Amino acid sequence: MDATISHTELLELISFRIGEQDFCLDIMAVREVRGWTVATPLPHSPPYVRGVINLRGAVLPIIDLKARLGLGETVPTQRSVIIVVHIGDRLVGLLVDEVSEVLEVDKATIQATPSVGCDTVEQFVRGIIPLEGRMLSWIELDEILPVRIDEAA
């Protein structure tokens, strides 16, 4: 019985790096992780939309997560990957520098996003997870895309 209670308090996350910062997201939203593929740009798209790629016959929009979070533009390398995620009923690729690991985190260790006088931080960061001498920002996927992204793609 204790194992069941403990299991319900655990959250499985995938961690990744953008620059020198560590982030994570709920692994249940992840469909796959694939290597970087050059995206075909879309005219008049927001600066954080790298374009689209062909994912087994489907058009997949690619979001530069570094740019979307206001941290500059990603310069893809051989280690760069696209994390294909479900955001609502949409499938989207998130460009990140590298995937680190899959983690199981006790929900009790997740701390609230600090109030820094800017609603945008709380909009994109669901919580902070202190883990082995580092701080992971838990990304709020529902806020990554504006409502009208389907029209841009």
BELUR-V45255 format. One record per residue. N is the residue number from 0. PSI is psi in whole degrees, -180 to 180 (999 if undefined). OMEGA is omega in radians with two decimals (NA if undefined). Layout:
BEGIN
n = (N:N)
psi = (PSI:PSI)
omega = (OMEGA:OMEGA)
END
This chain:
BEGIN
n = (0:1:2:3:4:5:6:7:8:9:10:11:12:13:14:15:16:17:18:19:20:21:22:23:24:25:26:27:28:29:30:31:32:33:34:35:36:37:38:39:40:41:42:43:44:45:46:47:48:49:50:51:52:53:54:55:56:57:58:59:60:61:62:63:64:65:66:67:68:69:70:71:72:73:74:75:76:77:78:79:80:81:82:83:84:85:86:87:88:89:90:91:92:93:94:95:96:97:98:99:100:101:102:103:104:105:106:107:108:109:110:111:112:113:114:115:116:117:118:119:120:121:122:123:124:125:126:127:128:129:130:131:132:133:134:135:136:137:138:139:140:141:142:143:144:145:146:147:148:149:150:151:152)
psi = (-42:-35:-37:-44:-45:-41:-38:-18:-7:145:131:124:154:129:151:165:144:112:-127:7:147:136:168:164:162:125:-22:-20:-11:128:-44:166:128:160:161:135:133:132:149:117:151:132:141:22:158:155:-26:-6:111:-23:-150:155:165:116:93:48:-7:144:120:116:141:122:126:102:-33:-46:-40:-33:3:27:14:-176:141:134:103:142:-176:-24:-13:144:163:121:114:119:158:123:105:-125:13:150:127:147:133:118:122:166:-41:152:135:-60:169:131:151:122:135:127:-28:-20:-12:126:152:148:126:144:119:22:18:116:-25:-38:-49:-25:-42:-25:117:-30:170:135:109:127:116:53:8:166:124:131:123:114:136:97:-35:-19:-6:-38:139:162:-33:19:-33:-34:-32:-33:999)
omega = (3.12:3.13:3.11:3.13:3.13:-3.11:-3.12:3.13:-3.12:3.11:3.13:-3.06:2.99:-3.12:-3.12:-3.13:2.96:-3.03:3.14:-3.07:3.11:3.12:3.05:3.03:-3.10:-3.09:3.13:3.12:-3.04:3.07:3.12:3.02:-3.10:3.12:3.14:3.05:3.12:-3.11:3.05:-3.10:3.06:3.12:3.06:3.10:3.10:-3.08:-3.12:3.07:-3.11:-3.11:-3.12:3.01:3.08:3.10:-3.14:3.07:3.12:3.09:-3.09:3.07:-3.14:3.13:3.02:-3.03:3.09:3.13:-3.12:3.14:3.09:-3.08:-3.10:-3.11:3.10:2.97:-3.05:3.07:3.10:-3.14:-3.12:3.14:3.02:3.04:-3.13:-3.05:2.99:3.02:-3.01:3.12:-3.11:3.04:-3.03:3.05:3.10:3.11:3.10:-3.11:3.10:3.03:-3.09:-3.03:2.99:-3.06:2.90:-3.06:3.05:-3.12:-3.13:-3.14:-3.11:-3.13:3.14:3.06:-3.11:3.08:-3.11:3.11:-3.12:-3.12:-3.09:3.12:-3.13:3.11:-3.06:-3.09:-3.08:-3.14:3.14:-3.12:3.04:-3.04:3.04:3.08:3.09:-3.13:3.11:3.04:-3.13:-3.05:3.06:-3.05:-3.09:-3.11:-3.06:-3.11:2.97:-3.09:-3.00:-3.11:-3.13:3.13:3.13:-3.11:NA)
END
